Amino acid sequence: MFKDYYKILGIASNATQEEIKKAYRTQSMRWHPDKNPGTDTTDKMQDINEAYNILKDPITRARYDAEYAKFNSAKYEQPRKETEETDYDIKDETLQEDIKAARKAAEDYVREFYASLKAESKNAAKGAWKRAKGYVVGGIIMTIIALIVKMCVSSQSAPTIQKTTSSTYSNSSQTDAPSSNENIRLRTIPPLEKKDSKHWKDHTFFDAFKISVPITVERQTKDSPYGRALANKGILQLRDDLIIFNQKGLCDLKPGAKDQYCRIMINFMKEVKGDFLQRDETEPLDWEYVQLLEEMVKNEIGSGSRLIGTFSREWVHINNANAILVTYRRTGNNYDTSKPVCCKVLLFQDDDRFVKMILSYREKEADLWADDFEQVMRSFEWIN
């Protein structure tokens, strides 16, 4: 049976990729179980995700569109059939495989989504957000399209999120530069200034971006004594998409190293082109974003600590990239208020690439880390 994916998403067949994303968000919100109490929305959620999996990829969409033209011809021959499906059989075997894979991915996604909702309802309904792909939650804040579906929705309707391209930036770090959307302010952060080049080490990761870190930190490795200790305790398992720097000496558990605390944690995600904003684009940080960012902060803080005060969020421009900067303070482990930790989270997007960088250190050790970590933030740059 052939499904009209455009009808499922409520868009025209000539919709742009941005319109497809927006429709996916809207339909996902509309059929979210929190907004449909007492109704099983599994089939709807699966169809929405299946449709998006096909249409978001230009290659699979092209194959689908070719068959879609034949489908419409058959549909006109059966004018009384007004459902999303007809008796039309797909001729393209490659498209058949595309749809089969898209359906399986959709079923897996929705099954995991409902399982996470059920699990979270037993745990103070903290939200399915925690199960999302291990990035902003334990890993990454977007794909904004896919992950929005995974948070618990309490509002009655999803507002339209405007996307804008920013082309003019201020030369001063103290000045907000307006983007092409009057509601968005973009603060320009000056690039890294290496006053002592011997103090810095340059790194390129995933052939995608580069940063500079001070020689007072070292990269954590799986086979180091500290890395093995964390893995054995189930606290943190290093992955290929996860990069961590800690204070020098911690990897080998050298005396005194554990008396300090600092961390640079970087997650990288590579998806399909168009899944993320372009590097020079921004979106309004409206209520929807604030909810997502709040859940991200809660997850980063974890169960053994708590937020001190509130968190701030803003759009910033660093070198050749826009980013969302989230700043907050938290207690130390075991809710230790005597050792507050300063944290900054930077969320970079570039079409099919996403980077989340977390910079944290104990407030009482700010003289050791604050200036250097500010420079680390300023060193980020997409390399192609």
C-alpha positions in Angstrom: 0.0 0.0 0.0 1.2 3.4 -0.9 1.2 6.2 1.7 0.8 9.9 0.8 3.6 11.2 3.0 2.8 14.8 2.0 -0.7 14.4 3.2 0.5 12.8 6.5 2.6 15.8 7.2 0.0 18.2 5.9 2.2 19.9 3.3 2.3 20.4 -0.5 4.4 18.1 -2.6 6.7 21.0 -3.5 7.4 21.8 0.1 10.9 23.0 1.0 13.1 21.1 3.4 12.5 23.7 6.0 8.7 23.3 5.5 9.1 19.6 5.9 10.9 20.0 9.2 8.4 22.5 10.5 5.5 20.1 9.5 7.3 17.2 11.2 7.5 19.3 14.4 3.9 20.4 14.2 2.5 16.9 13.6 4.7 15.4 16.3 3.5 17.9 18.8 -0.1 17.4 17.7 0.0 13.6 18.1 2.2 13.6 21.2 0.5 11.3 23.8 0.6 14.0 26.5 -1.8 16.0 24.3 -4.0 13.0 23.5 -4.8 11.4 26.8 -6.8 8.2 26.5 -5.9 7.9 22.8 -3.3 5.5 21.3 -1.3 7.7 18.9 1.2 5.0 18.1 0.2 4.5 14.4 0.1 8.3 13.9 3.5 8.8 15.4 4.9 5.9 13.3 3.4 7.3 10.1 4.8 10.8 10.9 8.3 9.5 11.5 8.2 7.2 8.5 7.1 10.1 6.3 9.8 12.4 7.7 12.5 9.7 7.3 11.8 9.5 3.6 11.2 13.2 2.8 14.1 14.7 4.8 16.7 12.9 2.6 16.8 14.5 -0.9 17.8 11.1 -2.5 15.0 9.0 -1.0 12.6 11.9 -1.5 13.5 12.0 -5.3 12.7 8.3 -5.6 9.5 8.8 -3.7 8.4 11.8 -5.8 8.9 9.8 -9.0 6.5 7.1 -7.6 4.3 9.8 -6.1 3.4 11.1 -9.7 2.3 7.6 -10.7 0.4 7.3 -7.4 -1.5 10.4 -8.1 -2.4 9.2 -11.6 -3.8 6.0 -10.0 -5.6 8.0 -7.4 -7.4 10.0 -10.0 -8.6 6.8 -11.5 -10.1 5.9 -8.1 -11.7 9.3 -7.1 -13.6 7.9 -4.2 -10.5 6.8 -2.3 -9.6 9.7 -0.1 -7.5 8.0 2.5 -3.8 8.2 2.9 -3.4 4.8 1.3 -4.6 3.3 -2.0 -4.3 -0.1 -3.7 -1.4 1.3 -5.7 1.6 -0.9 -5.6 5.1 0.6 -5.6 7.1 -0.4 -8.7 10.6 0.9 -7.6 12.3 -1.9 -5.7 14.8 0.5 -4.2 12.1 2.7 -2.9 10.4 -0.3 -1.4 13.6 -0.9 0.5 13.8 2.8 1.5 10.3 2.6 2.9 10.9 -0.7 4.7 13.9 0.8 6.4 12.1 4.1 7.2 9.2 2.2 8.7 11.4 0.0 10.9 13.3 3.1 12.1 10.0 4.8 12.8 8.6 1.8 14.7 11.9 1.5 16.7 11.8 5.2 17.5 8.2 5.3 18.6 8.6 2.1 20.7 11.6 3.5 22.5 9.8 6.8 22.9 6.8 5.2 24.5 9.0 3.0 26.7 10.9 6.1 27.9 7.6 7.9 28.6 6.5 4.9 30.7 9.8 4.8 32.6 9.8 8.5 33.2 6.2 8.5 34.5 7.5 6.2 37.3 10.3 8.6 38.0 8.5 11.9 38.6 7.7 12.3 35.0 11.0 13.9 34.2 10.3 13.5 30.5 11.3 11.3 27.6 13.9 13.9 26.8 16.4 11.9 28.9 16.3 9.0 26.5 17.1 11.1 23.5 20.1 9.8 21.6 22.7 10.3 24.4 23.7 13.8 23.2 22.0 16.8 24.8 20.7 14.4 27.2 23.9 12.8 28.1 24.9 14.2 24.8 23.1 16.7 22.4 20.2 19.2 22.3 19.0 18.5 18.8 18.2 17.4 16.1 15.7 20.0 17.1 13.2 18.2 14.9 13.6 14.7 16.3 14.2 15.6 19.9 11.3 18.0 20.4 9.1 15.0 19.9 10.8 13.4 22.9 10.0 16.0 25.5 6.8 16.0 27.5 4.5 18.6 26.0 2.2 20.5 28.3 1.2 23.4 26.0 -1.9 23.3 23.8 -0.2 24.3 20.5 3.3 24.5 19.0 4.3 28.0 18.0 6.1 28.6 14.7 9.8 28.9 15.1 11.3 31.5 12.8 14.7 30.8 11.3 16.9 33.8 10.3 20.3 34.3 8.8 22.7 36.7 10.5 25.1 38.5 8.3 26.3 41.4 10.4 28.3 41.1 13.6 29.7 43.6 16.1 33.4 44.0 16.5 33.0 44.5 20.2 32.4 41.7 22.7 30.2 44.1 24.8 27.8 45.0 22.0 24.8 43.0 20.9 24.5 42.9 17.1 20.9 42.5 15.7 20.4 39.6 13.4 17.9 39.9 10.5 15.2 39.1 13.0 14.7 42.1 15.3 13.8 39.8 18.2 17.2 38.0 18.2 20.4 39.6 19.6 23.7 38.1 18.7 26.8 38.9 20.9 30.1 38.6 19.2 32.9 37.0 21.2 36.4 37.9 20.1 38.6 35.1 18.9 41.3 33.4 21.0 44.4 35.5 21.8 47.4 33.3 22.4 49.5 35.6 24.6 51.8 32.6 25.2 51.8 30.1 22.4 53.6 27.5 24.4 50.6 27.4 26.8 48.3 26.2 24.1 47.8 23.0 22.1 45.7 22.9 18.9 43.3 20.0 18.2 41.3 19.1 15.1 38.4 16.7 15.6 36.4 14.6 13.1 37.8 16.7 10.3 35.0 19.1 11.2 36.2 21.7 13.8 39.2 22.8 15.8 39.8 24.1 19.3 42.8 25.1 21.4 43.3 23.9 25.0 45.8 24.9 27.6 48.6 22.5 28.5 47.2 22.4 32.0 44.6 19.9 30.8 44.9 16.4 29.2 42.6 14.3 27.1 40.9 11.5 28.9 41.4 8.0 27.4 39.6 4.7 27.8 42.6 2.8 28.9 43.9 5.3 31.5 43.5 4.3 35.2 41.0 7.1 35.6 39.0 6.2 32.5 38.9 2.5 33.5 37.8 3.5 37.0 34.9 5.6 35.7 33.8 2.8 33.3 33.9 0.2 36.0 31.7 2.3 38.2 29.3 2.9 35.3 29.7 6.7 35.6 31.1 7.5 32.2 32.0 5.4 29.1 34.1 7.1 26.5 32.7 6.9 23.0 34.1 7.8 19.6 31.8 10.9 19.5 32.8 12.0 23.0 36.0 14.0 23.8 36.9 14.9 27.4 39.8 16.9 28.8 40.5 17.0 32.6 43.1 18.6 34.8 46.6 17.3 34.0 47.6 14.3 36.0 44.1 13.0 36.5 44.3 10.2 33.8 47.1 8.5 35.8 45.6 9.4 39.2 48.7 11.4 40.1 48.8 12.7 43.7 46.9 16.0 44.1 45.2 15.8 40.7 41.9 14.8 42.2 42.0 17.7 44.6 41.1 20.0 41.6 38.2 19.8 39.2 37.8 21.0 35.6 36.4 19.5 32.5 36.0 20.2 28.8 33.5 17.8 27.3 32.7 17.8 23.6 30.0 15.8 21.8 29.9 15.6 18.0 27.0 14.5 15.9 26.8 13.9 12.1 23.4 13.6 10.6 21.6 14.3 7.3 22.2 17.6 5.5 19.6 20.1 6.6 18.9 18.5 10.0 20.5 21.5 11.8 20.7 25.2 11.3 23.4 26.6 9.0 26.4 28.0 10.9 25.3 31.6 10.3 21.6 31.1 11.3 19.7 31.7 14.5 16.3 30.9 15.9 14.3 32.8 18.6 15.0 31.4 22.1 11.3 31.3 22.8 9.4 29.3 25.5 10.0 26.0 23.5 13.7 26.5 23.4 13.8 27.5 27.1 12.0 24.3 28.1 14.5 22.2 26.0 17.5 24.1 27.5 16.1 23.7 31.0 15.9 19.9 30.5 19.4 19.9 29.2 20.7 21.7 32.2 18.9 19.4 34.6 20.4 16.4 32.8 23.9 17.8 32.8 23.6 18.5 36.5 22.5 15.0 37.2 20.9 13.5 40.3 23.7 14.2 42.7 23.7 18.0 42.4 21.3 20.9 41.9 21.2 24.2 40.1 22.2 27.3 42.0 20.0 30.2 41.0 18.9 30.2 37.3 20.6 29.7 34.0 21.1 32.3 31.2 21.0 31.7 27.5 22.0 33.8 24.5 23.1 33.6 20.9 26.8 34.3 20.4 29.1 34.5 17.4 32.6 33.0 17.6 34.9 33.0 14.7 32.9 31.6 11.8 30.0 30.2 13.8 26.8 31.1 15.7 26.1 29.2 18.9 23.7 29.1 21.8 25.6 29.8 25.0 24.0 28.5 28.3 25.6 29.6 31.6 24.8 28.3 35.1 26.2 27.4 38.5 25.6 24.1 40.3 26.5 22.5 43.6 29.3 20.0 43.9 28.6 16.3 44.1 26.3 15.1 46.9 24.7 18.6 46.9 27.9 20.1 48.4 27.2 23.9 48.5 30.7 24.6 49.6 32.1 23.6 46.2 29.9 25.3 43.6 30.8 24.6 39.9 30.7 27.2 37.1 29.4 25.8 33.8 29.1 27.0 30.2 27.5 25.0 27.4 27.9 25.9 23.8 25.7 24.5 21.1 27.1 24.8 17.5 25.2 23.8 14.4 26.3 23.5 10.8 23.8 21.9 8.4 24.5 18.2 9.1 26.9 18.7 12.0 26.4 19.5 15.6 28.8 20.1 18.5 28.0 20.5 22.1 30.9 21.8 24.3 30.7 21.9 28.1 33.3 23.9 30.1 33.2 23.5 33.9 35.4 24.1 36.9 35.0 24.7 40.6 34.3 28.3 41.5 37.0 28.5 44.1 39.6 27.5 41.4 38.5 30.2 39.0 41.9 31.7 39.1 43.3 28.5 37.6 40.7 27.9 34.9 38.3 30.8 34.2 40.5 32.8 31.8 41.8 29.8 30.0 38.4 28.3 29.6 37.1 31.5 28.2 39.8 31.3 25.6 39.0 27.7 24.8 35.4 28.8 24.1 36.8 31.6 21.8 39.0 29.1 19.9 36.2 27.0 18.4 36.1 27.2 14.6 34.5 25.0 11.8 37.3 24.0 9.4 35.3 23.4 6.3 
